[in-house]
Amino acid sequence: MPQVRIVAKNFMDMVAVLPAMKLDKLYESTFICEAVLRSLPPLAKKYALQMLFIESPVIAKSFEEWVLPDGFSKHRVAIERLLQLRVFLETNDRKKETSYTMNPKFQSNMRKYLVQGGTLPREPMSLGVTVRLPTLEDLEAYAHKQWECFLLQLINSAQAQRLTNFSSSMIRVFQRGLLSSRENEAPRLTENGFQFLLMDTNAQLWYIIREYITTSEDRGIEPTDLISFLLELSFHSLGEAYNMNSLTEVQCKAIKDLADLGVVKLQQGRKESWFIPTKLASNLSISLSDSSSRRQGFVVVETNFRMYAYSTSKLHSEILRLFSRIEYQLPNLIVAAITKESLYTAFENGITADQIISFLQQNAHPRIVERVPTVPENVTDQIRLWETDRNRVEMIPSHIYEDFPSKEVFEGAADFAREVGGLLWEDSNKMRLIVRGELHQQMRDFLRRSK
């Protein structure tokens, strides 16, 4: 079975791997500090707030006294996250006793924010200057249309149609991992590209933004400046107009690229131009697990493997075509069938059974969304069976961890591995874990801190 190589990390996962110097530079912005605080697990958030006005180091054992015994594993995950983001700094004294202090820049800015409040570097333009602004409904429709257009360009590129409507920056993001091309051949979707199309909008946005930031150095832009601006953008008011003259040259280029995605809408007046953040901009600072940004579903799957999609969208038709056979299409209805042959084609393109099932569940029509299960069990079981027919053995590089000194350390390690999505198997009785090989270094660092 093809492994899922495409991962849609959010900003905080990207921030956590930045070098210490760049991370400290980010914390010079109050809004970055607030966004980081919002992203923390509940227990980590509690620790950060408790440490906000404590300047002296606090012994690690003192934190353990703040939680009940059954919350010890959550405690370890919370501390690990705070250290990753450099909200907490770890120190060791001569007795090799571990203590934590709060990052001075983070601490100072959060204090100011709590006491004085925060103000954006730019204020909305007055209604007298701007022309009639779009309503929130119009703005959401615009964002949806732009995003669909963006995805259709990705699909159409595999059909030898040129990407003409998007900036070179966005085309470069397309070509990074989602498309592959050989000499004298049209670009084609990679396994990651097929998987990308079945992700929900929030996850797709994060993947594109991550790649956009990763390629920023190729365009001569500092990634930390881009991360700072994008997070700041998520705090702008939805539907308000902001003057383009208030942006730096780098920010202007980024705004124009983001307009291609529908993250902002650009408008031009007689003398001035402005940008209007859409709901996609607000989503930049929320968790990937937040389902509030998902649109209303449109798919009904029946026990006979027939599928009815109540949609006028060409994009929906193209996505369904990835794993089903389109039988006929009416102006507002797509009728398709999930067949063994159509699924085999999907599997060969790198799409997994779980991704197909997840897509059908997330996009279930409102009339059946309350039904349990939303996709008939015989359909989901058969999709998985057809996948296992092709892939009876799956090889995953992994590491086994055993001989844990205590049950608490084992549970903490299991929770950490589960948190980062690398836990493959666990045996709580014999205290054994099997974790994906690529996470071995992170596991080693975590276990070293747990000693």
N, C-alpha and C positions, 0 to 999 in steps of 0.2 A: 504494500500500500504506500503511495507517495506520502512523504511526510509533509506536514504543514509547515512550510518554511516562512510564510509571511506572517509577521507579527505587527499589530497596530499598537504601538506603545504610546502612552500619553506624554505630555510635557514633563511630568515629574520623573518618569523613567529616563527621559533624555537628560534632564537636569542632574539626576543622581550620578551619571557617569562622566560629568564634566570634571576637568581638573580643578583642584581646590582653588587656585587663583581666579579662574573664570567664574566659579560658583560664588565666591565671595564678591566678585564684581556685580553679579546679578542681584545679590542681596542689598545693593545700594538703592534699589528701587523698592519702595513701600509696597507696591502692588504685586511684585514678585513674591515678597515675604508673605503677603496675605494669601496669594494663590497657593503657595507651598503649605501654609498652615491649613487651608481648606482641604488639601489633598491627603493629609495625614490620616492614618487609621484613628478611630476614636480615642484609644488609649494613648497613642503618641501625641495626639492633639492636647490631651489632658496634661501630659508631662511637659509639653512645650509651654503651655499657659502657666503651669505651676512654677516653671523655671524663669519666667519672663522678668521677674524683679529680684532674682537671686544671682548675684555676681560671683560668689565664691564657688569653688568646685563642690559637687555633691557626690558622695561615695555611691558606687553602683549598688551596694547592698541596701542603701536607704530606699532606692526606687523599688526594690523587691518587697519592701515592707508596705508599700502603697497598694499592693494588689493581693487578692485572696489566692490561696494555693491553686485553685482550679483555673486561675487566669494567668498562670506563669508562662504558658506558651505564647499567649497574646502579648505579654510583657516583652518577651524576647524579640518578637516580630516588630513591636513598636520601637524598641531601642535600636534595632538594626536599621529600620527605616530612617530614624532621626540621624543616625551616624552616616548613612549613605548620602543624605541630603545636606550633611554638615550643619544641620540645625544644632546638633550636639557635637562637641569636640571631646575626644577621649584622651585622658592623661593618666599616667602611672607614676606613683611616688616611689620613694626608695624601697618601701616595703612591698612593692609590686602590687599595690592596691589600686584598682581602677576607679577613676572618678570621671564625672561628666560636667562640662561647663557649656553654656549656651554660646553659640557663635555671636561675637560682639556686634557685628553689623546687623545680623538678623534681630538680635535682642533690641538694639537701639531703635531700629526702624519700626518694629512692632510696638514698642512702647509709645513712640510718637503717634503711631496710627491710632492706638487705643485711647490716648489722651486727647490728641488734637484732631483726629479724623484725617482722612486722606482726600486729596484733590487731584484730579487728572491733569496732565500737562496741557490739556486743551479743553475748552468749553464748547458746548453745542452752539452752532450759529443761530442767530435770531431769525424768527420766521419772516421778518421784513426783508432780509437779504436773500433767502432761499426762495425758489419757486415752490409751488405746491408739492409737498413731500408725499411719497407713496404711503398708503395705509399699511398697517402691519400685515394685513391679509395679502395685499399686493406685493409686499416685500418678501413674504414667505413663498409666494408663487414664483417670484423672480428667482429666489435662491434655489428653489426646487428645479426650475427650468434650466438654470445655468449648470447645476450639478448633473442633471440628466444629460445635458449637452456634452459635458466633460466626459462622462462615462461612455456615451455613444461614440465620441471621438476615439476612445480607447478600443472599442469593439470594431469600429469602422477601419481603424488603422490596420487591423489584421485582414481586412478585405481590400487592401491596396489603395485606400482612400487617404489622401494627405491630410495632416493635421494643420489646417490653415487658419483656424480661428483662435489659436492660443499662442501665447508668448513663447519665446525660445526657452525661457526658464521652465515653463510648465511642460514643454515638449521633452526637455531633458529629464524631468522627473518621470514622465511616461516611460522613457527609454531605459530608465534605471530599474531593472528587475522585472517590470511588467511586460515589456516588449523585447523581443530579440529579432535581429535581422542579420541576414547573410548577404554577401555580395551578390548583386543582381537579383535579389529576392525581396519581396514585400515584407515589411515587419509582421511578426506574428506574436500572438499572446503566449507568454511563458506559463508554466504551472502557477507561478505566483499571480500572474495576470488573471487567470481563470478563477483562482481562489479569491482574489481581490473583489471581483464582481459580485460574489455571493455574500460579502460582508455587509453588515448594516452601515447606514450612512455615517454614523458617528465614528465607527472604526475605520471606514474608508478615508474620511477626512483626516484622521490622525495619521494614517499611513502616508498620505500624500504630503501632509505638513512635515512629518518626520524626514521624508526623502528631500523635501524642499530645503529644509534646514541643513541636512547632511551635505547637499551639493552647493551650499551657499559660499563656501570658501573658494570653489571653482570660479565663482562670479566676483570674487574679491570682497565678499561681505563676511564680517565676523559673526559666527553662529550665535554667540551670546547676545549680540545686539538684536539679532532677529528674534531670538527666543523672548527677550525682554519686551520687544515691541508687540509680538503676537499675544503674549499673556496680558499685556497692558490693554490691547485691543478688546479682549474679552470682557473688560470692565466698562467699556463704553455703553451708553444707553442704546437699547434697541430702537431703531427707527429715527434716531436723531441725526442731524447733519453736522459734519465736522469739516472745518476748512482744510483744504489740501496744503495751503501755505504754512500750516503749523507743523508740517512733517519735514523731516530731513530728506536728503536725496535718496538714501537707502530705504527709508520708510515709504517714500513715494513709489519706488520701484516695486516694493513688496505689496503695496496696496493695489497697484495695477495688476499684479499677478493674482492676488486674492480675488479681485473682481472677476477673473476668468472662472473661478470656482463658485462664485455666488456668495462668498463670505462677506463681501461688501458690495454696495451698488454705487457707481460713480455717476454724478450729475454735473452738468456745466451750466453756469448762469451767464449773465452778460459780461461780468468782470471777473467773477471768481468761480472756482470749482470746489466740490466737496464730495465726501464719501459718507455713506450711510451703512452702519453695521447691520447685518441680517442675523437671524437666529443661529446660523452656522458660526458666526463670530462668538456668540455667547457660549457655544458648545466647546470652545477651545480650552476652557478652564474647568470642565466637568469631567467626571469619571467615565470611562468607556462602558461601565456597567449601568450607567444612567439611561433608562429606557424612555425618558420623557421626550427625547428628540426624535424618536422613531415616528414615521408617518403611519397613517391608517393602513391596515393590511388590505389585500385584494385577492388572495388565493383561497380557493376551496378545493380540497383533495378528497376524492371519494374512495370507497373501499375497492372499487374496480380499477383503480389506478388512473382514472380520468381526472383531469385537473381543469378547473374553470377559474380564469383570472379576469376579474371585472376591472378592466383598465383600458385607457385609450393611449397609454404610453408605448412608444416604440421601444424604449429601453427595456421595459418589462418583458416585451415580446422577445427581445434578443437575449435577455438573461434566462428566460424559461427555455429558450432553444438550446442552451448549453447542456441541459440534462434531460430534456423531454422532446417528444415529437409533436410539433405544432400541427394540428389537424385542420383547423380552420379559424379564421379571425374575422370578427364582426367589428363595427365601429367602437363598441365599448366592451367587447368580450373576446377573450382568447381561450380557445378550447385546445387542450393538449393531452397527451398520454405519456405516462412514465413507462418506458419499455426497457427490456433488458439491453437492447442494442443502444438506445440513447444513453443509458447509464454507463455502459461500457465505454462509449465515446468520452463521456465526462471523466471517468476514472483515468482513461489514457491521457487526458489533458491535465491531470493533476488534481482534479476536484475530488474530495472525499465524501463518503456517505454521510458523515456527521455534518459536513458543511451544507449539503443539500437538505437534509432534514431540518437543520437549524434555520435555513433560509425559509423553508415552508412554514415552520412554526412562527417565526418572527413576522412573517407577512400574511398570517392567517386573516381571512375576512372577518370584519367585526361581528357578523352573525354567528360565527362559529368559534370566536376567540375564547369564549367562556367554556366551550366544550373540552372535556378532558378524555383522551388527548385531542389536540386540535388536528393532528394528522393521524389517520387510522393506524392502529398498531400493525395490522397486516402489511401495510405499505412500508412503514419504517423498518419492520423486520426484514421484508424482502429486499429493500434497498441495501441493507447491511449484508444480507446473505449473498447477494450478487457481487458485492465488493469482496467478500471473503472468498468467493469462488475464484477470483482472479489473484488474490493475495493470501495464500494460506499461511505464509510465514512472513513475519515482519522483523527486520533487523534494526535495532535501535542501539547505538553506542551508549553505554550506561556504566554507572559505578554502583557497587554495593557498599553499604555502610552498616557496620555491626560493632559489637563490643562497646556499646554506649555505657558510660560510667553510672548513669542513673536514668530512671524513667522520665524525669523532667527534661533532661538533655535530649533524650530520644524524641519526646513529644514536641519540643521546641524545634528540633531539626526537621521533623515531619511537617510541622506547620509552615516552616520557612520554605521548604521544598514545594509544598502545595501552593503557597502564596506566589511563588515565582513561576508556577506552571511546569515544574520539572519532575514531580513525584510520579513514578511509574508503578510502584508496588510497595506495600509495607506489611510487616508482621509485628503487631504490637506485643504479642506474647514473647517472641524471641528477640524483640527490639532490633529488627533489621529493616533497612530501607534500600530501595533501588531508585536512583535518580538519573536523569538524562546526563550524558557525558559532558555536554557543553556547559553545564552548571557546576562542574566539579570544583572549580576555583572558588566560586561563590560559597559553596557548601563548606569548603575548607576554611575560608575566612570566618564564616558564621560559627563553625564548631570551635575554632581557635578562640573566638570571643566568649564562647560559652563555658570555657574551662575555668 
